[in-house]
Amino acid sequence: MLVEKRGIFHVRKCVPPALRGVLGKTEIWRSLETDSPRMALRRSHAIIGEIEALLESARLELGEIVDVALLPPSGTEVAEVVQGISLRAPVAKVEAAPIAPRYTLGEVYGRFMDDPTREWSARTRLAYETARRLALSIMGADTPMENLNRAACRDFMETLRFLPKSASKRYPNLTPREAAERAGAEGWSDLISPANINIYLNKVCVVLNWAVREEFLTKNHMRGLRLADPVAKQDKRHPFSDEQLRQMFTAPLYRGCKNDGNGYTTPGDARPKGTRFWIPLIGLYSGLRLNEICQLDTSDVRMVDDVRCFVITEKSLVGSTDKSLKTRSSERIVPVHPKLLDLGLVAFVDERSKRGDAKLFHDICPGGSGFRSTAFSKWFVHFLKHSGASRERTSFHSFRHRFRDALRDARVDRDISLAIGGWGTGKNAGDVSDNYGRGYRASVLFEEISKVQFSTAISLP
């Protein structure tokens, strides 16, 4: 059969099981060295003839009945041609060639993760590791790659459809398949979202695409499998409303609480300006992602061209090795908003720096994942509930959405907004000129970010 591979047509022929020991392979591939379907069809006849001659020679070597007309010229010397009669050649003892190894899904996924040609951020590697645990558990780590047909891939998707949220923590004694079967049978509603399912499908699909390129697999049957997501992309996360901002920033933590520990929800005389105080404010007035804030070094809040800035980078002036960025466009400088300067952020940074803290928010535990944002995100959920600001489809990331709207309201130029927020323009949206120069000066960015105001929602003392 003709197969298009990397834009070039090939002839692919399955080797009969009885002949695999002689030829040492399960398939025979021959390149037709053309991307033209018409030319490939013309060239294929001669190549198919050569492959048939090779298979017939293998049969002759095993002593099977052969069609002498298909043998190559060298083979006819040992065959007695009798018109209209097939004959059996003397049976010779042949030492079977080793059978080509069969690779399993677990082995191939491991090779993918160890591929030195791929660049991994810590977050990306974690995402592929999570997908690996699900894929190997549901489809089977020992499953031969050739068994990953369309039915197996659809079964993986169907199992994910009924998988409960945090299944491994909530049901530690059940496998993902068992948890999904129980959830489906009992009609559970607290299931992982179609968006998350599509993320897992995408990750496994990337692995199988790689396996095809590396010739561990002939076809990726995961391609095209995707659940319809009933939630529109713009509705995944909502920006915080004015009322939510008012509830958050009039909570005891910002107006006076018992203490910065468990007493942060109780009104009192303490006015702590620590990690919990600053991170939500930085999120609101800078649009930084939660992990970008939580992983800041004390040296990452510094002067750039006479402007105090957050320097968002994986590089560290103090030897930190725990920083990672979501995308290439995430590396940037973001001027510190005047409101944060007025509230005393510089004094907070200087205090932690003088104390010898390498991390600005060193008191957040990195946890098992290595991301400080994980622990702070859990605390922030409780803070929203205690302050009365909890709403459906809002989370810490809603600060970033609200900041983007504030840039629009302030009529900040779109290119400058993208530079401040670290939003990429997409693979095909950018211009070649975007790659020239060093970007906007810090003074220009500071002038524009200073236009962002939330005075109708917040009046912090």
Number of C-alpha atoms within 10 A of each C-alpha: 10 17 17 16 13 9 11 15 22 25 21 17 16 12 17 12 9 11 19 20 20 19 19 15 18 15 12 14 15 17 18 21 13 15 15 12 13 9 13 21 15 11 17 19 11 10 17 16 14 16 19 15 20 17 22 23 24 20 19 23 19 20 17 16 13 20 18 22 13 18 23 16 10 9 17 14 10 10 17 12 14 9 7 6 9 14 16 14 17 13 11 10 9 11 8 13 12 12 13 12 8 11 15 19 25 21 15 21 22 14 14 19 15 10 10 9 7 9 9 13 14 16 15 15 13 14 14 22 16 13 19 22 14 20 24 15 16 19 19 14 18 13 16 17 21 14 14 20 13 15 12 15 21 16 13 20 21 15 20 26 19 24 25 22 13 12 17 13 9 11 13 11 11 14 15 23 19 15 22 22 15 16 18 17 10 9 10 13 12 12 17 16 19 17 17 14 20 18 16 22 23 19 18 21 19 16 21 26 19 18 21 15 13 12 10 19 20 16 18 19 18 24 16 10 15 17 16 9 13 9 11 8 9 7 9 10 17 18 20 24 16 15 13 19 19 19 18 23 20 17 22 22 26 21 16 19 21 18 18 19 10 9 14 22 20 16 16 15 12 17 17 19 15 12 17 20 15 19 18 18 16 21 21 24 24 24 25 24 21 21 18 23 22 25 26 24 26 25 19 23 22 17 15 16 10 9 17 22 21 26 23 24 18 16 16 18 10 13 9 14 9 15 20 21 19 15 11 11 14 22 19 17 23 25 27 25 24 17 17 15 12 10 15 12 19 15 11 16 21 15 14 16 16 10 9 10 17 20 20 23 22 17 12 18 14 17 11 9 12 15 20 23 21 18 17 20 16 10 12 17 15 13 19 19 12 17 19 15 20 19 13 7 13 20 18 21 20 20 27 24 17 21 25 22 14 20 24 14 12 15 13 19 11 11 11 17 19 17 19 24 22 22 14 14 12 7 7 6 8 11 10 7 7 9 9 8 7 7 11 13 12 19 14 12 21 19 14 20 24 16 16 24 17 16 9 10 17 16 10 12 7
